[in-house]
């Protein structure tokens, strides 16, 4: 089973934490109170690479071309794409699509709140809005992905995401091209909305971080990351959380 395939564990109709969830939020977890922005990046990666349970999120970060979108175009295109992936599924109602798109936007954008309005559960912003991945353009019904450097995204989390991506899609290969890591669906560059210079900076730090398990090399214009041995993802995150 691929590393990222088992998203939710079920026990007699109940939801229980996966091993990954236990590592982060368990009694002795790395960040049980969700205090560290690194945890938000880990959660974002899990959501944005989940085709079945977070279709709109997956489409936005892995399929959508360009940096701008409107809610109307988003709903139309994600519906078309979902139908193409699952030809047997029934058409999705406009109301369902509208709610899904609004939920996606509220995941990453802070709501416009009336300062005099009462504070209710519906006025709370999602913690992932702190990542500044999407911005609402002023005086328009358009949104923009924020591509480039991410101040709160640690090297260890990028390495964890790269290893997850590698094991899920290219497990038999010992090297991956820069293009795969930057542009392929579920890649760190695509999901974290990095630019090429920022991704290069992360890749250059992998050899020291992983004690030589991962090595980035540029030879004759060929940019590759080589895997010399498997990574222990829990130990990798433990190095960050301490």
C-alpha positions in Angstrom: 0.0 0.0 0.0 1.4 3.4 -0.9 2.6 5.6 2.0 -0.1 8.2 1.6 -3.0 5.9 0.7 -4.3 5.1 4.2 -5.6 8.5 5.3 -8.2 7.5 7.9 -8.4 4.5 10.1 -11.8 3.0 11.0 -12.6 1.0 14.1 -16.2 -0.3 14.2 -17.6 2.9 12.6 -15.4 5.2 14.5 -12.5 7.4 13.3 -9.2 6.8 15.0 -5.8 8.4 14.4 -3.4 6.9 11.9 0.2 6.2 13.0 1.2 9.6 11.5 -1.6 11.3 13.4 -0.4 9.6 16.6 3.1 10.7 16.0 1.9 14.4 15.8 -1.1 14.6 18.1 -0.8 11.6 20.4 0.0 11.8 24.2 3.7 12.0 23.5 3.3 13.5 20.0 5.5 16.1 18.4 2.9 18.9 18.5 -0.4 17.8 20.2 -1.7 21.3 20.6 -1.0 22.4 17.0 1.4 25.2 18.1 4.0 24.9 15.4 3.5 26.1 11.8 5.4 23.1 10.6 2.5 20.9 11.6 0.1 23.1 9.4 2.4 22.4 6.4 2.2 18.7 7.1 -1.6 18.8 7.4 -1.7 20.8 4.2 0.3 18.2 2.3 -1.9 15.4 3.6 -5.0 17.2 2.4 -3.8 18.5 -0.9 -2.6 15.1 -2.0 -5.8 13.3 -1.1 -7.6 12.7 -4.3 -10.6 10.8 -3.0 -11.5 12.6 0.2 -10.4 16.2 -0.7 -11.0 16.3 -4.5 -11.2 20.1 -4.8 -8.0 20.6 -2.7 -6.2 18.0 -4.8 -7.3 19.6 -8.1 -6.4 23.1 -7.0 -2.9 22.3 -6.0 -2.1 19.5 -8.5 -4.2 20.0 -11.6 -5.1 23.7 -11.9 -2.9 25.6 -14.3 -2.0 29.1 -13.6 -2.0 31.1 -10.4 -5.4 32.8 -10.5 -9.0 31.5 -10.3 -12.5 32.6 -9.7 -15.0 30.5 -7.6 -17.3 30.1 -10.6 -14.5 28.8 -12.9 -13.1 26.7 -10.1 -16.4 24.9 -9.6 -16.9 24.3 -13.3 -13.5 22.9 -13.9 -13.2 20.7 -10.8 -16.6 19.2 -11.7 -15.5 18.4 -15.2 -12.2 16.9 -14.0 -13.9 14.8 -11.4 -16.3 13.4 -14.0 -13.4 12.5 -16.2 -11.6 10.7 -13.4 -14.7 8.8 -12.4 -17.0 8.4 -15.4 -19.5 6.5 -13.3 -20.1 9.2 -10.7 -23.3 11.2 -10.9 -23.1 14.9 -11.7 -22.6 17.1 -8.7 -25.2 19.6 -7.9 -24.4 23.3 -8.1 -25.2 23.9 -4.5 -22.8 21.1 -3.4 -20.1 22.5 -5.7 -20.6 26.0 -4.4 -20.3 24.8 -0.8 -17.2 22.8 -1.6 -15.4 25.7 -3.3 -16.3 28.1 -0.5 -15.0 25.6 2.0 -11.7 25.3 0.0 -11.3 29.1 -0.1 -12.1 29.4 3.6 -9.4 26.8 4.3 -6.7 29.1 3.1 -8.1 32.7 3.1 -9.1 34.7 6.1 -12.7 35.8 6.1 -13.7 39.4 5.8 -15.3 40.0 9.1 -17.3 43.0 10.3 -15.4 44.2 13.4 -18.7 44.9 15.2 -20.1 41.4 14.4 -20.5 38.8 17.2 -17.9 36.1 17.3 -19.4 32.7 16.5 -18.0 29.4 15.5 -18.7 30.3 11.8 -16.4 33.3 12.1 -13.3 31.3 13.0 -10.7 31.1 10.4 -9.1 27.7 9.5 -5.5 27.4 10.9 -4.2 26.8 7.4 -5.0 30.4 6.5 -1.7 31.1 8.4 0.2 29.6 5.5 -0.6 32.4 3.2 -0.9 30.1 0.2 -3.9 31.9 -1.4 -4.8 35.6 -1.4 -8.1 37.3 -2.2 -7.4 40.0 -4.8 -8.9 43.4 -3.8 -12.0 44.6 -5.4 -12.6 41.5 -7.5 -13.9 37.9 -7.3 -10.5 36.4 -8.0 -8.0 34.6 -5.9 -4.2 34.1 -6.4 -1.8 31.4 -5.3 1.2 32.8 -3.5 4.2 31.2 -5.2 7.7 31.5 -3.8 9.6 31.3 -0.5 7.7 30.2 2.6 9.2 31.5 5.8 7.5 29.0 8.1 8.2 25.9 5.9 11.1 23.9 7.5 13.6 21.9 5.5 12.6 18.8 7.4 9.0 19.1 6.3 10.1 19.5 2.6 12.3 16.4 3.0 9.4 14.5 4.6 7.1 15.5 1.7 9.7 14.6 -0.9 10.2 11.2 0.6 6.4 10.6 0.8 6.1 11.6 -2.9 9.0 9.4 -3.9 7.7 6.3 -2.1 4.2 6.8 -3.4 5.0 7.3 -7.1 8.6 6.4 -7.9 9.5 3.8 -5.3 11.7 1.8 -7.6 13.8 4.7 -8.8 17.0 5.9 -7.1 16.9 9.3 -8.6 14.3 12.0 -9.4 14.6 14.9 -11.7 14.2 18.5 -10.6 11.3 18.8 -12.9 9.5 15.9 -11.2 10.0 17.5 -7.8 8.9 20.9 -9.0 6.0 20.2 -11.2 4.6 16.7 -10.9 1.3 16.2 -9.1 1.8 15.7 -5.3 5.4 17.0 -5.6 6.8 19.4 -2.9 7.2 22.2 -5.5 3.6 21.9 -6.7 1.9 21.3 -3.3 3.8 23.9 -1.4 3.7 26.4 -4.3 7.4 27.0 -4.4 9.4 28.7 -7.1 12.4 27.0 -8.7 15.0 29.0 -6.7 13.3 28.2 -3.4 13.1 24.5 -4.2 16.8 24.5 -5.2 17.7 26.0 -1.9 15.8 23.3 0.0 17.3 20.5 -2.2 20.8 21.8 -1.5 20.3 21.3 2.2 19.2 17.7 2.0 22.6 16.0 2.0 23.6 17.5 5.4 20.1 17.1 6.9 19.8 13.4 5.9 23.4 12.4 6.6 23.9 11.7 2.9 20.7 9.7 2.4 19.6 12.3 -0.2 21.9 14.2 -2.4 21.2 17.0 -4.9 23.5 17.3 -7.9 23.7 19.5 -11.0 26.0 18.1 -13.7 26.0 19.3 -17.3 22.7 21.0 -16.7 21.1 17.9 -15.4 19.4 18.5 -12.0 18.7 15.4 -10.0 18.2 14.2 -6.4 19.8 10.8 -5.6 18.6 8.5 -2.9 21.4 6.5 -1.4 19.4 4.9 1.4 15.9 5.0 2.8 14.8 7.7 5.2 13.1 7.2 8.6 10.3 9.8 8.3 9.6 9.8 12.1 13.2 10.4 12.9 13.3 13.1 10.3 10.5 15.0 11.9 11.9 14.3 15.4 15.0 16.2 14.3 12.9 19.2 13.7 10.5 19.1 16.7 13.3 18.0 19.1 
